[in-house]
């Protein structure tokens, strides 16, 4: 069940658009901001508020790669796997990162600290390879820098 705060914020978004359905992405982002992911129950609740079917809301949620449909860690690591990052050393970055974390793409560390996800482009090809942790962008990466980067996030 959505909290009163979530419902109020979704209602605010609905007032900004011509039809309720147009607030779907923002509603999902609101839920995720409060819960870190969007459960099936939340999908049904959002669908009820927006006069949509749960299947319609789920199709929006699963289309966008930054709407998480399963629990994630406290910090999301998006590792750019574009051709630019690949050419500039993605393989070494990936190997070091998965070694440090002990997880592969789509997994969360046992302590719930990090979830590692591939990302097709972080828009910084001129400074490849790159990754993001939450909203922090790291560019021109070298494997040796990764441990220090991870240490910043508790």
N, CA, C and O of each residue as an XYZ file, in Angstrom:
616
protein
N       0.843     -1.178      0.000
C       0.000      0.000      0.000
C       0.887      1.239      0.000
O       1.844      1.334      0.769
N       0.556      2.184     -0.871
C       1.321      3.424     -0.947
C       1.067      4.285      0.279
O      -0.030      4.296      0.837
N       2.090      4.996      0.682
C       1.958      5.904      1.820
C       1.165      7.139      1.400
O       0.989      7.407      0.212
N       0.697      7.872      2.381
C      -0.027      9.112      2.095
C       0.880     10.094      1.353
O       0.429     10.790      0.444
N       2.140     10.150      1.735
C       3.090     11.045      1.063
C       3.238     10.677     -0.409
O       3.228     11.549     -1.278
N       3.375      9.369     -0.686
C       3.488      8.928     -2.078
C       2.242      9.302     -2.865
O       2.335      9.812     -3.982
N       1.078      9.047     -2.283
C      -0.181      9.369     -2.965
C      -0.295     10.865     -3.234
O      -0.706     11.268     -4.322
N       0.066     11.689     -2.253
C      -0.016     13.145     -2.426
C       0.915     13.623     -3.534
O       0.537     14.472     -4.342
N       2.132     13.081     -3.575
C       3.085     13.479     -4.614
C       2.604     13.031     -5.999
O       2.782     13.750     -6.982
N       2.005     11.858     -6.073
C       1.470     11.390     -7.357
C       0.313     12.290     -7.784
O       0.206     12.649     -8.956
N      -0.540     12.649     -6.851
C      -1.647     13.561     -7.176
C      -1.124     14.910     -7.677
O      -1.711     15.504     -8.582
N      -0.029     15.393     -7.096
C       0.588     16.638     -7.578
C       1.027     16.493     -9.029
O       0.825     17.404     -9.831
N       1.621     15.360     -9.369
C       2.057     15.112    -10.743
C       0.865     15.024    -11.695
O       0.932     15.506    -12.826
N      -0.216     14.412    -11.241
C      -1.409     14.292    -12.083
C      -1.943     15.668    -12.454
O      -2.400     15.880    -13.577
N      -1.885     16.596    -11.516
C      -2.376     17.954    -11.788
C      -1.553     18.685    -12.850
O      -2.011     19.685    -13.402
N      -0.371     18.208    -13.135
C       0.518     18.866    -14.095
C       0.353     18.376    -15.530
O       0.931     18.950    -16.453
N      -0.427     17.324    -15.719
C      -0.549     16.722    -17.048
C      -2.011     16.700    -17.502
O      -2.921     16.755    -16.675
N      -2.236     16.620    -18.832
C      -3.611     16.681    -19.343
C      -4.451     15.444    -19.037
O      -5.667     15.552    -18.881
N      -3.821     14.264    -18.948
C      -4.547     13.040    -18.591
C      -3.730     12.271    -17.552
O      -2.503     12.364    -17.520
N      -4.413     11.525    -16.719
C      -3.751     10.821    -15.615
C      -2.614      9.909    -16.079
O      -1.549      9.866    -15.463
N      -2.853      9.189    -17.163
C      -1.851      8.230    -17.641
C      -0.504      8.884    -17.909
O       0.537      8.234    -17.810
N      -0.523     10.148    -18.244
C       0.719     10.852    -18.564
C       1.627     11.020    -17.353
O       2.797     11.373    -17.504
N       1.112     10.775    -16.172
C       1.909     10.878    -14.941
C       2.523      9.546    -14.539
O       3.095      9.440    -13.454
N       2.420      8.545    -15.375
C       2.844      7.197    -15.000
C       4.327      7.131    -14.634
O       4.673      6.609    -13.574
N       5.188      7.637    -15.472
C       6.626      7.548    -15.187
C       6.952      8.284    -13.899
O       7.694      7.772    -13.061
N       6.406      9.472    -13.738
C       6.680     10.238    -12.514
C       6.137      9.513    -11.281
O       6.766      9.535    -10.223
N       4.995      8.883    -11.410
C       4.430      8.126    -10.282
C       5.351      6.975     -9.902
O       5.576      6.725     -8.718
N       5.884      6.276    -10.894
C       6.809      5.185    -10.624
C       8.093      5.701     -9.970
O       8.633      5.067     -9.064
N       8.573      6.850    -10.435
C       9.778      7.438     -9.838
C       9.534      7.848     -8.387
O      10.430      7.740     -7.550
N       8.333      8.315     -8.091
C       7.983      8.689     -6.712
C       8.014      7.452     -5.815
O       8.602      7.477     -4.733
N       7.386      6.385     -6.263
C       7.376      5.146     -5.487
C       8.806      4.666     -5.270
O       9.185      4.308     -4.155
N       9.588      4.661     -6.325
C      10.958      4.180     -6.212
C      11.793      5.067     -5.290
O      12.647      4.559     -4.562
N      11.568      6.356     -5.306
C      12.307      7.262     -4.422
C      12.045      6.942     -2.956
O      12.916      7.134     -2.108
N      10.849      6.458     -2.662
C      10.498      6.134     -1.277
C      10.869      4.705     -0.881
O      11.101      4.430      0.296
N      10.927      3.793     -1.857
C      11.111      2.366     -1.535
C      12.353      1.732     -2.155
O      12.688      0.589     -1.844
N      13.030      2.462     -3.024
C      14.208      2.029     -3.782
C      13.881      1.062     -4.917
O      14.759      0.746     -5.720
N      12.655      0.592     -5.002
C      12.217     -0.274     -6.093
C      10.702     -0.235     -6.163
O      10.048      0.326     -5.284
N      10.133     -0.838     -7.223
C       8.686     -0.811     -7.436
C       8.168     -2.247     -7.432
O       8.427     -3.020     -8.355
N       7.439     -2.584     -6.385
C       6.899     -3.943     -6.220
C       5.636     -4.138     -7.059
O       5.086     -3.177     -7.597
N       5.185     -5.382     -7.164
C       3.929     -5.679     -7.851
C       2.766     -4.961     -7.165
O       1.876     -4.431     -7.830
N       2.780     -4.946     -5.831
C       1.727     -4.252     -5.096
C       1.722     -2.759     -5.433
O       0.658     -2.165     -5.606
N       2.887     -2.166     -5.523
C       2.976     -0.742     -5.878
C       2.480     -0.495     -7.298
O       1.844      0.522     -7.574
N       2.775     -1.431     -8.197
C       2.271     -1.320     -9.577
C       0.748     -1.261     -9.563
O       0.145     -0.427    -10.239
N       0.126     -2.157     -8.783
C      -1.346     -2.169     -8.704
C      -1.879     -0.869     -8.099
O      -2.889     -0.340     -8.561
N      -1.206     -0.355     -7.073
C      -1.648      0.890     -6.434
C      -1.532      2.077     -7.390
O      -2.433      2.913     -7.459
N      -0.435      2.148     -8.116
C      -0.255      3.226     -9.095
C      -1.311      3.100    -10.191
O      -1.886      4.100    -10.621
N      -1.562      1.889    -10.635
C      -2.574      1.660    -11.666
C      -3.941      2.159    -11.209
O      -4.661      2.790    -11.982
N      -4.299      1.885     -9.972
C      -5.590      2.349     -9.437
C      -5.677      3.867     -9.444
O      -6.703      4.428     -9.831
N      -4.625      4.528     -9.025
C      -4.627      5.994     -8.968
C      -4.712      6.600    -10.362
O      -5.382      7.614    -10.560
N      -4.037      5.986    -11.328
C      -3.969      6.548    -12.680
C      -5.049      6.029    -13.624
O      -5.054      6.365    -14.808
N      -5.962      5.212    -13.106
C      -7.005      4.608    -13.946
C      -6.407      3.826    -15.112
O      -6.844      3.946    -16.257
N      -5.407      3.033    -14.791
C      -4.751      2.179    -15.775
C      -4.822      0.743    -15.265
O      -5.123      0.503    -14.096
N      -4.546     -0.198    -16.147
C      -4.450     -1.585    -15.700
C      -3.045     -1.806    -15.134
O      -2.103     -1.112    -15.516
N      -2.906     -2.767    -14.229
C      -1.561     -3.077    -13.730
C      -0.602     -3.477    -14.855
O       0.593     -3.189    -14.787
N      -1.119     -4.128    -15.871
C      -0.288     -4.536    -17.002
C       0.252     -3.317    -17.759
O       1.401     -3.317    -18.201
N      -0.576     -2.284    -17.906
C      -0.114     -1.063    -18.576
C       1.002     -0.390    -17.774
O       2.010      0.033    -18.341
N       0.820     -0.295    -16.473
C       1.835      0.328    -15.618
C       3.106     -0.513    -15.625
O       4.209      0.028    -15.702
N       2.959     -1.827    -15.547
C       4.119     -2.702    -15.571
C       4.878     -2.577    -16.893
O       6.107     -2.635    -16.900
N       4.178     -2.411    -17.994
C       4.853     -2.273    -19.289
C       5.684     -0.993    -19.328
O       6.746     -0.967    -19.950
N       5.217      0.063    -18.674
C       6.001      1.292    -18.578
C       7.203      1.054    -17.666
O       8.327      1.432    -17.997
N       6.963      0.435    -16.534
C       8.025      0.205    -15.550
C       9.139     -0.667    -16.121
O      10.315     -0.410    -15.864
N       8.792     -1.676    -16.878
C       9.813     -2.582    -17.392
C      10.491     -2.041    -18.646
O      11.546     -2.542    -19.035
N       9.909     -1.031    -19.287
C      10.541     -0.418    -20.455
C      11.742      0.425    -20.049
O      12.758      0.430    -20.745
N      11.638      1.126    -18.948
C      12.693      2.041    -18.509
C      13.690      1.311    -17.614
O      13.314      0.720    -16.602
N      14.964      1.359    -17.996
C      15.968      0.582    -17.268
C      16.314      1.155    -15.895
O      17.020      0.500    -15.129
N      15.847      2.338    -15.564
C      16.139      2.897    -14.245
C      14.942      2.838    -13.304
O      14.961      3.445    -12.233
N      13.914      2.117    -13.696
C      12.832      1.758    -12.775
C      13.124      0.314    -12.366
O      13.147     -0.585    -13.207
N      13.341      0.108    -11.094
C      13.772     -1.193    -10.607
C      12.575     -1.998    -10.125
O      11.834     -1.562     -9.243
N      12.392     -3.183    -10.714
C      11.251     -4.045    -10.401
C      11.601     -5.141     -9.408
O      10.786     -6.028     -9.155
N      12.770     -5.092     -8.858
C      13.159     -6.006     -7.787
C      14.019     -5.218     -6.811
O      14.563     -4.175     -7.173
N      14.149     -5.693     -5.590
C      14.944     -4.948     -4.612
C      16.375     -4.728     -5.097
O      16.976     -5.590     -5.737
N      16.895     -3.560     -4.776
C      18.265     -3.201     -5.149
C      19.019     -2.749     -3.905
O      18.428     -2.523     -2.849
N      20.311     -2.626     -4.047
C      21.144     -2.176     -2.950
C      20.952     -0.693     -2.651
O      20.243      0.021     -3.361
N      21.605     -0.254     -1.582
C      21.531      1.156     -1.196
C      22.143      2.060     -2.261
O      21.757      3.221     -2.400
N      23.102      1.515     -3.014
C      23.777      2.275     -4.056
C      23.723      1.486     -5.357
O      24.015      0.291     -5.389
N      23.349      2.167     -6.415
C      23.262      1.552     -7.737
C      24.504      1.936     -8.525
O      24.813      3.118     -8.676
N      25.209      0.938     -9.024
C      26.360      1.174     -9.892
C      25.921      0.876    -11.318
O      25.520     -0.245    -11.633
N      26.001      1.884    -12.175
C      25.709      1.723    -13.593
C      27.042      1.731    -14.327
O      27.715      2.760    -14.389
N      27.419      0.598    -14.877
C      28.674      0.488    -15.608
C      28.375      0.615    -17.094
O      27.656     -0.204    -17.666
N      28.929      1.639    -17.706
C      28.683      1.883    -19.131
C      29.332      0.774    -19.953
O      30.522      0.494    -19.809
N      28.541      0.153    -20.809
C      29.072     -0.902    -21.663
C      28.953     -0.541    -23.148
O      28.779     -1.411    -24.001
N      29.051      0.759    -23.436
C      29.008      1.226    -24.825
C      30.277      0.808    -25.553
O      31.239      0.356    -24.931
N      30.276      0.959    -26.851
C      31.457      0.595    -27.640
C      32.653      1.451    -27.245
O      33.780      0.956    -27.228
N      32.434      2.721    -26.928
C      33.547      3.587    -26.522
C      34.185      3.073    -25.238
O      35.410      2.995    -25.139
N      33.363      2.725    -24.259
C      33.900      2.203    -22.999
C      34.571      0.857    -23.213
O      35.597      0.563    -22.600
N      33.993      0.045    -24.081
C      34.582     -1.254    -24.373
C      35.991     -1.086    -24.937
O      36.934     -1.735    -24.486
N      36.119     -0.205    -25.929
C      37.408      0.030    -26.573
C      38.427      0.615    -25.593
O      39.621      0.333    -25.694
N      37.963      1.416    -24.662
C      38.859      2.122    -23.745
C      39.130      1.366    -22.435
O      39.733      1.927    -21.520
N      38.700      0.123    -22.334
C      39.105     -0.674    -21.184
C      37.998     -1.177    -20.276
O      38.251     -1.492    -19.113
N      36.785     -1.258    -20.781
C      35.668     -1.754    -19.984
C      35.958     -3.123    -19.375
O      35.610     -3.365    -18.220
N      36.585     -4.014    -20.127
C      36.807     -5.372    -19.634
C      37.597     -5.365    -18.315
O      37.243     -6.076    -17.375
N      38.648     -4.574    -18.252
C      39.440     -4.492    -17.030
C      38.673     -3.874    -15.882
O      38.805     -4.300    -14.735
N      37.867     -2.864    -16.194
C      37.032     -2.220    -15.179
C      36.015     -3.225    -14.646
O      35.831     -3.350    -13.435
N      35.362     -3.934    -15.549
C      34.350     -4.918    -15.163
C      34.962     -6.018    -14.300
O      34.399     -6.380    -13.267
N      36.094     -6.543    -14.711
C      36.743     -7.617    -13.943
C      37.117     -7.149    -12.542
O      36.891     -7.867    -11.568
N      37.689     -5.947    -12.432
C      38.083     -5.437    -11.119
C      36.858     -5.175    -10.250
O      36.844     -5.510     -9.066
N      35.848     -4.585    -10.837
C      34.634     -4.245    -10.093
C      33.925     -5.497     -9.587
O      33.542     -5.565     -8.419
N      33.752     -6.476    -10.449
C      33.078     -7.702    -10.011
C      33.922     -8.447     -8.981
O      33.378     -9.105     -8.094
N      35.242     -8.349     -9.091
C      36.108     -8.959     -8.090
C      35.987     -8.277     -6.735
O      35.922     -8.943     -5.702
N      35.957     -6.952     -6.741
C      35.824     -6.207     -5.488
C      34.470     -6.440     -4.824
O      34.379     -6.569     -3.603
N      33.427     -6.492     -5.639
C      32.066     -6.614     -5.113
C      31.648     -8.061     -4.867
O      30.814     -8.326     -4.001
N      32.212     -8.979     -5.609
C      31.809    -10.379     -5.493
C      30.450    -10.659     -6.111
O      29.766    -11.603     -5.715
N      30.057     -9.839     -7.084
C      28.772    -10.014     -7.772
C      28.955     -9.791     -9.267
O      29.976     -9.273     -9.720
N      27.942    -10.196    -10.015
C      27.886     -9.958    -11.454
C      26.751     -8.976    -11.743
O      26.034     -8.555    -10.835
N      26.596     -8.617    -13.017
C      25.501     -7.736    -13.423
C      24.163     -8.255    -12.900
O      23.892     -9.455    -12.945
N      23.344     -7.352    -12.409
C      22.008     -7.694    -11.945
C      21.960     -8.209    -10.524
O      20.881     -8.515    -10.015
N      23.097     -8.310     -9.878
C      23.138     -8.836     -8.521
C      23.411     -7.727     -7.509
O      23.884     -6.643     -7.849
N      23.097     -8.038     -6.264
C      23.313     -7.119     -5.145
C      24.263     -7.777     -4.157
O      24.172     -8.977     -3.898
N      25.170     -6.985     -3.609
C      26.109     -7.523     -2.627
C      25.356     -8.069     -1.422
O      24.253     -7.617     -1.114
N      25.948     -9.030     -0.751
C      25.296     -9.698      0.380
C      24.918     -8.720      1.485
O      23.938     -8.943      2.196
N      25.676     -7.646      1.638
C      25.374     -6.653      2.675
C      24.342     -5.623      2.228
O      24.002     -4.713      2.985
N      23.840     -5.763      0.995
C      22.821     -4.843      0.490
C      23.356     -3.466      0.136
O      22.591     -2.517     -0.038
N      24.657     -3.364      0.032
C      25.272     -2.054     -0.210
C      25.217     -1.634     -1.676
O      24.893     -0.484     -1.971
N      25.529     -2.547     -2.604
C      25.619     -2.195     -4.022
C      24.820     -3.160     -4.890
O      24.729     -4.354     -4.605
N      24.245     -2.612     -5.954
C      23.702     -3.401     -7.056
C      24.450     -2.959     -8.298
O      24.607     -1.761     -8.533
N      24.914     -3.908     -9.094
C      25.676     -3.625    -10.305
C      24.806     -3.866    -11.531
O      24.247     -4.948    -11.706
N      24.699     -2.845    -12.376
C      23.884     -2.951    -13.583
C      24.655     -2.424    -14.792
O      25.401     -1.451    -14.678
N      24.476     -3.067    -15.952
C      25.056     -2.510    -17.164
C      24.209     -1.334    -17.628
O      23.009     -1.277    -17.363
N      24.841     -0.404    -18.316
C      24.105      0.733    -18.875
C      24.632      0.967    -20.282
O      25.846      1.033    -20.477
N      23.746      1.093    -21.268
C      24.206      1.193    -22.655
C      24.952      2.488    -22.981
O      25.709      2.523    -23.951
N      24.759      3.543    -22.204
C      25.474      4.779    -22.489
C      25.279      5.765    -21.341
O      24.156      6.006    -20.899
N      26.381      6.327    -20.869
C      26.311      7.363    -19.848
C      26.579      8.745    -20.446
O      26.634      9.739    -19.722
N      26.743      8.804    -21.761
C      26.875     10.085    -22.450
C      28.205     10.785    -22.226
O      28.283     12.012    -22.303
N      29.229     10.034    -21.956
C      30.538     10.638    -21.731
C      31.615      9.867    -22.492
O      32.673      9.553    -21.947
N      31.330      9.569    -23.754
C      32.203      8.727    -24.573
C      33.612      9.292    -24.707
O      34.568      8.535    -24.873
N      33.748     10.610    -24.638
C      35.071     11.214    -24.753
C      35.916     11.031    -23.494
O      37.092     11.394    -23.473
N      35.321     10.473    -22.456
C      36.035     10.194    -21.210
C      35.802      8.751    -20.757
O      35.666      8.478    -19.565
N      35.760      7.847    -21.714
C      35.534      6.427    -21.425
C      36.800      5.808    -20.844
O      37.904      6.289    -21.101
N      36.640      4.741    -20.060
C      35.410      4.125    -19.577
C      34.824      4.903    -18.402
O      35.514      5.663    -17.722
N      33.512      4.684    -18.185
C      32.794      5.455    -17.176
C      31.813      4.574    -16.414
O      31.373      3.527    -16.889
N      31.489      5.041    -15.213
C      30.419      4.417    -14.436
C      29.780      5.484    -13.571
O      30.350      6.552    -13.346
N      28.591      5.177    -13.092
C      27.900      6.040    -12.147
C      27.597      5.238    -10.894
O      27.232      4.064    -10.958
N      27.757      5.896     -9.757
C      27.275      5.345     -8.496
C      26.238      6.339     -8.020
O      26.554      7.490     -7.717
N      24.996      5.884     -7.955
C      23.864      6.770     -7.669
C      23.869      7.888     -8.707
O      23.674      7.609     -9.890
N      24.083      9.130     -8.315
C      24.109     10.239     -9.273
C      25.511     10.764     -9.529
O      25.674     11.814    -10.152
N      26.524     10.052     -9.059
C      27.908     10.494     -9.204
C      28.557      9.808    -10.401
O      28.614      8.581    -10.470
N      29.044     10.611    -11.338
C      29.665     10.098    -12.555
C      31.182     10.038    -12.385
O      31.806     10.993    -11.921
N      31.760      8.905    -12.766
C      33.210      8.714    -12.727
C      33.676      8.404    -14.147
O      33.185      7.477    -14.791
N      34.628      9.195    -14.617
C      35.076      9.076    -16.007
C      36.572      8.800    -16.057
O      37.276      8.937    -15.057
N      37.048      8.408    -17.241
C      38.468      8.114    -17.455
C      38.964      7.103    -16.412
O      40.034      7.273    -15.828
N      38.187      6.075    -16.195
C      38.469      5.110    -15.122
C      39.670      4.215    -15.411
O      40.004      3.913    -16.557
N      40.303      3.808    -14.304
C      41.346      2.790    -14.309
C      40.979      1.811    -13.205
O      40.462      2.223    -12.166
N      41.235      0.530    -13.406
C      40.873     -0.453    -12.376
C      41.384     -0.101    -10.979
O      40.692     -0.351     -9.991
N      42.565      0.465    -10.883
C      43.152      0.775     -9.577
C      42.344      1.820     -8.799
O      42.471      1.903     -7.577
N      41.524      2.609     -9.477
C      40.741      3.662     -8.813
C      39.442      3.144     -8.208
O      38.820      3.842     -7.408
N      39.028      1.957     -8.567
C      37.700      1.475     -8.177
C      37.526      1.265     -6.674
O      36.477      1.607     -6.129
N      38.512      0.722     -6.006
C      38.390      0.478     -4.559
C      38.153      1.793     -3.822
O      37.312      1.854     -2.926
N      38.880      2.839     -4.186
C      38.697      4.146     -3.545
C      37.312      4.722     -3.834
O      36.698      5.340     -2.965
N      36.829      4.519     -5.048
C      35.486      4.999     -5.395
C      34.445      4.297     -4.520
O      33.580      4.954     -3.941
N      34.522      2.979     -4.423
C      33.549      2.213     -3.645
C      33.593      2.578     -2.168
O      32.565      2.564     -1.492
N      34.760      2.898     -1.674
C      34.902      3.244     -0.255
C      34.124      4.500      0.135
O      33.855      4.716      1.316
N      33.763      5.321     -0.835
C      33.020      6.555     -0.558
C      31.564      6.296     -0.181
O      30.883      7.177      0.343
N      31.098      5.082     -0.453
C      29.679      4.768     -0.276
C      29.490      3.749      0.835
O      29.982      2.623      0.758
N      28.752      4.174      1.894
C      28.530      3.267      3.013
C      27.107      2.751      3.032
O      26.745      1.971      3.912
